[in-house]
């Protein structure tokens, strides 16, 4: 989920992660949304910044991204993030 973006080029979507992924990340000493960001880069070629570095509330996972692609490309980008 993500609040509507107004007047900036960054957005901070929230990601619901499976408990198994959260447990795996914690067992390996990394933030769950860092695991998500690395996976997104490796599997989809999309680079985002984990939200863990922005002081998120406990249990909230997500990332910061820019929304610079054209509207036509954004449909593909959103679908790739959702995989």
Secondary structure as GFF3:
##gff-version 3
##sequence-region A 1 83
A	DSSP	beta_strand	10	11	.	.	.	ID=ss1
A	DSSP	alpha_helix	19	27	.	.	.	ID=ss2
A	DSSP	alpha_helix	32	44	.	.	.	ID=ss3
A	DSSP	beta_strand	49	50	.	.	.	ID=ss4
A	DSSP	three_ten_helix	51	54	.	.	.	ID=ss5
A	DSSP	beta_strand	63	66	.	.	.	ID=ss6
A	DSSP	alpha_helix	71	81	.	.	.	ID=ss7
###
